[in-house]
């Protein structure tokens, strides 16, 4: 089984739903679900926002190559 996405681990520990986190970040719960499942990757600005909200390091959302750009 694949590792749990760090954002999901944060949500579960914080007791937040995808909907609650989505409202904080300004995106849909469905999009965040796709991020957690590895189906989609957020844009760099959204990844930075999610990182600030969750405390998950930026590289938990985007590849190191994208961060370096």
N, C-alpha and C positions, 0 to 999 in steps of 0.2 A: 504494500500500500504506500502511496506517495506521502511525503511529509505534509503536515498541515501548514498552510500558508500562514506567515506570521500575523497578517491582518486578522485572520480568523481566530488565531490564538488570543490576540488582543481583545477582540470582540467578546469572546467567551469569558475571558477573565474579567472584563469590565461589565459583563452582563448586558451588552448592547445587541440589538437586532441589526440586520442589514438595513432595514428602513431607518432606524435611528442614526446610524453612521452615515447613510446616504444623505439624510437631511442636513447633517453637519457639513458634509463635503459638497453638497449641491449636485449630487448624481443619484441615479436610480438604484434601488436595492438590487435589481436585476443585473446592472452593470457590475456592482461590487461582488455579486455572486460569481459572475464570470471571471473577475480578477482573482478571487479566492480559489477558483477551480483551475486557474491557469489558462483559461480560454481567451481572455483579453488582457492587454497590458495598458495601464493608464498612460495618458500623456505625461510628459515630464512635469508640467505645472501641477497637474492633478496628483501625481505621485508625491510631489513635494508637500502638497496640502495634506494628503493622507498620512504622510510621514509625520508632519507636525501634530495632527490630531491624535494619531495612535502611538507615537513614539517608536514605530517600526522604522529601522534605518531605510534610507532611500533605496539602497540596493535590494531591499526586500520587495520592491515594486517594479524596478527597471534594471536592465542589465548594466554592468559596469561600463560597457562601451558607450551606452547612451548617456550615462552620467558624465562621462569624460568629454562629451561633445560641447 
